[in-house]
């Protein structure tokens, strides 16, 4: 009798521990909604882009503060730049294929006060804190050029 109780208790404990893995694996099987999967993909790409661009910006700051050597900065930038570019290009492709009629997108601008290149959607300069007015450009000018200018400022 004691062994049976130990076996049942172990079985319940094992089910409790494994439930999150098993549940997440089969949670979406019943109702696949393409809009939800597209939204999830866009959110994941936005997160990837933000993380890569943040890593590059932090490395730039560390370089300016002499915490990094130029060689170390290049290693970091070469690691994160392709991740950011891939996310930006995929977001651009998904935006065009989803029937978006907005033909304009904010492009990186330069700060009027300090001249630092800014990323898309920035409201304030990350270098000096001045307010920014985003410039507008058509998508036909190239999403890749905009993405590269975000990652590789002049």
Buried (B, 14 or more C-beta within 10 A) or exposed (E): EEEEEEEEEEEEEEEEEEEEEEEEEEEEEEEEEEEEEEEEEBEEBEEBBEBBBEBBBBBBEBBEEEEBEEEEBEEBBEEBBEBBBBBBBBBBEBBEEEEEEEEEBBBBBBBEEEEBBBBBEBEEBBBEEEEBEBEEBEBEEBBEEBBBBBBEBE
